[in-house]
């Protein structure tokens, strides 16, 4: 994968993906009702939270044209983002399509961190400058932070930056390192399968009834994060398998504290200091 060129599109596409996905998630009760869910409480929740209550309905259902446009744009921005994402200098070099997907979702995570910071700053200003605190900033921050925590895990797996103990790994021959890699990957896949098997029913139940947080803002945190946990666990397991395949013929690994040093960033800092 080419190194990141720093073009504006590499930031606008992830932000657009966050926007349309957020729209669809917030309007999800309309799709649930249109696609077979008939619950009075769900209809009431959607009636209170509908972004476009007077939008043009499609197919005689509750979801309107804007909802379907946002739904259709999710795969568009996803494919566009995966095709245009570029590797930063300090990122792990990988060329497989699944790696590109994980890196793009890493960029999406970065955009969510920007949104999270913006929400928190807005709340601080409103609370301590204008003395008009919001009813939604705290819950929205928790909601975004939950997605950040999950998607960051996938990015960390792709970058091989998750917590690993190398004390034994570095001193054994390469064939044994491969054995260790196989065992760890098998355990990850087994854990993912067990989680999906054990929690699928609860996640689907919370999603179908669109369980909310029970606060004044009342976001659907349980309804969205429960299924998202299972989705990300499956993605992480798949990424672990991809890592095993990609690293199979790699040279024997040794690790030290110097691995965390970004030489390119140090050079940029040196140039900046020298320029002053």
Secondary structure by P-SEA (a helix, b strand, c coil): cccccccaaaaaaaaaaaaaaaaaaaaaaaaaaaaccccaaaaaaaaaccccccccccccccccaaaaaaaaaaaaaaaaaaacccccccccccccaaaaaaaaaaaaaaaaaaaaaaaaaaaaaaacccccccccaaaaaaaaaaaaaaaaaaaaaaaccccccccccccccaaaaaaaaaaaaaaaaaaaaaaaaccaaaaaaaaaacccccccccccccccaaaaaaaaaaaaaaaaaaaaaaaccccbbbbcccccccaaaaaaaaaaaaac
